[in-house]
Amino acid sequence: MIDKKWLHPYNVSEQFQLDLTSAQMSVQIAGMKLFPEETARLGLFTDPEH
């Protein structure tokens, strides 16, 4: 993680900024509309002959 710059154990200010950016991105992702409002799937897998 250190090699990939995901963890800064010896620089608290850099780690704080990274954590803050990650938290903000998580909140943005949580606010995205990823799925349709209507998720009922009744009738989609019925026999077309009936």
Buried (B, 14 or more C-beta within 10 A) or exposed (E): EEEEEEEBEEEEEEBEEBEEEEEEEEEEEEEEEEEEEEEEEEEEEEEEEE
